[in-house]
Amino acid sequence: MFSYEDRAEILSACKYVSGVIPEDSWDQKVGDVKKYNVDIFAMGDDWVGKFDFLSEHTKVVYLPRTSGISTTEIKSVMTSFKEEKLFEVRNVMGHLTRLIDTL
């Protein structure tokens, strides 16, 4: 839903985040942890256990989901918003076409 730049800006705004590293491949994590001297690797708890292999290089923390916030719900709202706007634009275009036809 959001570009990498937008997501990085959102994460960087958190006072606990000192850096955001772009991911080009799943295999780069160990190298990035070493290269950027990462103290803590944080990930949502829906990924529990998937990044434990990084524990030998940095502290791995799985953060609990925020109650009442759902990415799926956000995507659904954004999609319906887009569809509503598209319908609105089509409706306006129809009115303009009819107006032009009467002129």
Secondary structure, DSSP 8 states (H G I E B T S, - for coil): ---HHHHHHHHHTSTT-------S-GGGHHHHHHHTT-SEEEEEGGGTTTTGGGGGTSEEEEE---TT--HHHHHHHHHHHHHHHHHHHHHHHHHHHHHHHH-
